[in-house]
Amino acid sequence: MDIYYFDYVATTMVDEKTLQIYKDVSQKYFMNPQSNAKVNKLVNDCKIKIIDLLNLNNDYEVIFTSSATEANNLAILGRFKNSKEKKHFITTKIEHPSVIETFNELIRLGHEVDFITPDEFGIVSKQEVLNKIKKNTALVSIMSVNNELGTIQPVNEIFQQIKALNNNILTMCDYVQAVGKIKIDFENVDLGTFSSHKIYGTKGLGVLIKRKKINMEQIIYGSKTSLVPGTKSVADQVVFVNVFKKAIENYEKNNEIIKKNQQYFLNNLNKSQVKINGKNPIGLISLTLNTTANSQTIVEYLEEKKIYISTKASCSQKLNKPSHVLKAIGLNSEQMDKTIRISFSIKTTKNEIDYLVNNLNFVLEKL
Ligand code: PLP
């Protein structure tokens, strides 16, 4: 590769084989699934494969969306935007904006939301979540792997207890950064979301998996024949199934490779000049640097060397606003301004890490 890519958490590249699948399906199955039985079967087969890969039973269904952002919006708003009764919701302060902002919309609609503060490593306490449960709590949404810290939330442990307390409370998990890195366990989960472009699939395809019994309404209006109206890309769906299969089937091997890469990086980094945020992260390492230069300058300096990292989540980087995640774990504004995110994948090589470390150690010494 002629670039040194360390921003896999933002997005991933599509390989030739995947592009070929996209091309073949686009050419052979270009017809609309609603008017063509073969294409319709292909879409249904995709959905069945996803359910099988997650070992789910017939209680669950797959809804394709244009992104995980849309899937998160749909899961929350599709169920509750027209709820007449005032409901209570629980989520965390470190969710992706597509979850936080959707809950903010529910607040504007008159509902109540508790945003749980994690500890200094970005881990949410089970007890704190349980303490917030009320009689009218309708949904608890907690992400699996955080996209700015790499920390893994004890989602199943928390959801198991919630279900034991009140089986009517819905549980939702944003699995976007978890797929292909850890086991996806749906046992106590009613709603789960995924994104294709984070796992070497094409951009523009998200997935919501929901329990069939959860009634939802459209959040984008159009033909009433589908919860998500609009003509879908069947090629993107077939691509998703392929990359999802690889991610799910190889998560243990991938987890080992990614952790080895992370450890190799840390072993060689000049650690006296950095604070590592997050605890036992998977997929990324968040570092607060002891430099005079801020993270934006460092990112730009590294980019000149063809090294791609980021200051924080790609969606908030452009806004030039402090990261809500780093703020939630207690970093002050100077620390937030000096924090970078480096993400690793199964494709990362030792040579790439050596090149990154050499340049980063230079930055730590000189900038
Ligand atoms: N959830 C998490 C944890 C993410 O990291 C992202 C993307 O950064 C999303 C949701 C949104 O995914 P998409 O880009 O498919 O909208």
Residues whose N, C-alpha, C, O or C-beta is under 5 A from the ligand:
A	BS01	PLP	V9 S67 A68 T69 H96 V145 N147 D174 V176 Q177 S195 G206
